[in-house]
Amino acid sequence: MKSTKPLMVYTNSRLSTGDLVIHPNDGFDLGLMHNRYPVDVHLKVHSLMPETDTLPVPGEIHLSNACRSGTLEVSQRQWEMMHKQEQVILAIKDKDIFIVSNKTISKVM
């Protein structure tokens, strides 16, 4: 499973829930080379959250040079679903993307 370094989270009012925007350099860490990828977004941001509590949300990863390297842009609703984490790691396996807090990364990988 490939993952990014820790990314600072910012909200973007133009995004829908499930849409994630990262810089192409961060996308490269995940093995992504094109502008858009359909994915299922899984949240693993709380260390006490059982595996079954995180239903995937359909979404897309967008690689954009307008997004600063080392950051993740999400909708306000997505950020609230992420328990307002300020910093997360993205991990990818096939078409599943996991939004993971630094505290739970070892349990997912």
CORBELSUL-V440802 format. One record per residue. RES is the residue in three letters. SS is DSSP state (@ for helix, = for strand, . for the rest). PSI is psi in degrees with one decimal (999 if undefined). OMEGA is omega in whole degrees, -180 to 180 (NA if undefined). Layout:
RES | SS | PSI | OMEGA
RES | SS | PSI | OMEGA
This chain:
MET | . | 130.3 | 180
LYS | = | 150.3 | 180
SER | = | 162.4 | 177
THR | . | 170.2 | 167
LYS | . | 170.5 | 178
PRO | . | 134.4 | -179
LEU | = | 135.6 | 173
MET | = | 138.5 | -176
VAL | = | 132.0 | 176
TYR | = | 147.8 | 177
THR | = | 149.7 | 179
ASN | . | 114.7 | -174
SER | . | -14.9 | -180
ARG | . | -6.3 | -177
LEU | . | 151.4 | 174
SER | . | 160.0 | 175
THR | . | 131.7 | -178
GLY | . | -18.1 | 178
ASP | = | 128.8 | -179
LEU | = | 133.9 | 179
VAL | = | 127.0 | 177
ILE | = | 163.0 | 177
HIS | . | 147.4 | 179
PRO | @ | -32.7 | 177
ASN | @ | -39.2 | 177
ASP | @ | -33.9 | 175
GLY | @ | -37.5 | 178
PHE | @ | -37.8 | 177
ASP | @ | -28.5 | 180
LEU | . | -0.7 | -178
GLY | . | 20.3 | -179
LEU | . | 133.6 | -177
MET | . | -15.6 | -178
HIS | . | 174.7 | -176
ASN | . | -35.2 | -173
ARG | = | 142.9 | 177
TYR | = | 123.0 | 173
PRO | = | 134.9 | -177
VAL | = | 166.3 | 167
ASP | = | 122.7 | -175
VAL | = | 123.2 | 178
HIS | = | 140.0 | 178
LEU | = | 127.3 | 177
LYS | = | 52.4 | -172
VAL | . | -4.8 | -179
HIS | . | 124.6 | -174
SER | . | -19.8 | 180
LEU | . | -0.8 | -176
MET | . | 118.7 | 177
PRO | . | 157.6 | -180
GLU | @ | -38.6 | -174
THR | @ | -11.4 | -179
ASP | @ | -6.4 | -175
THR | . | 88.2 | 176
LEU | . | 135.4 | -179
PRO | . | 147.3 | 176
VAL | = | 127.7 | 177
PRO | = | 140.0 | -179
GLY | = | -163.3 | 180
GLU | = | 146.2 | 169
ILE | = | 129.5 | 177
HIS | = | 128.3 | 174
LEU | = | 123.3 | -175
SER | . | 130.2 | 175
ASN | . | -19.0 | 178
ALA | . | -18.4 | 177
CYS | . | 130.9 | -180
ARG | . | 145.4 | 176
SER | . | 139.0 | 180
GLY | . | 13.2 | 179
THR | = | 159.1 | 175
LEU | = | 127.0 | 176
GLU | = | 132.0 | 180
VAL | = | 166.7 | 175
SER | . | 163.1 | 177
GLN | @ | -43.5 | -179
ARG | @ | -42.2 | 179
GLN | @ | -41.3 | 180
TRP | @ | -39.4 | 177
GLU | @ | -39.6 | 177
MET | @ | -26.6 | 179
MET | . | 12.4 | -179
HIS | . | 33.1 | 176
LYS | . | 40.2 | 177
GLN | . | 138.1 | 178
GLU | . | -21.9 | -178
GLN | = | 133.1 | -180
VAL | = | 169.7 | 173
ILE | = | 139.0 | 173
LEU | = | 133.8 | 175
ALA | = | 143.4 | -177
ILE | = | 141.9 | 174
LYS | = | 112.9 | -176
ASP | . | -120.0 | 180
LYS | . | 14.0 | 179
ASP | = | 127.4 | 176
ILE | = | 133.8 | -179
PHE | = | 126.7 | 173
ILE | = | 114.4 | -169
VAL | = | 136.2 | 173
SER | . | 160.8 | 179
ASN | . | -29.1 | -176
LYS | . | -22.5 | -176
THR | . | 4.4 | -176
ILE | @ | -40.0 | -177
SER | @ | -27.7 | -180
LYS | @ | -29.2 | -179
VAL | @ | -41.4 | -175
MET | . | 999 | NA
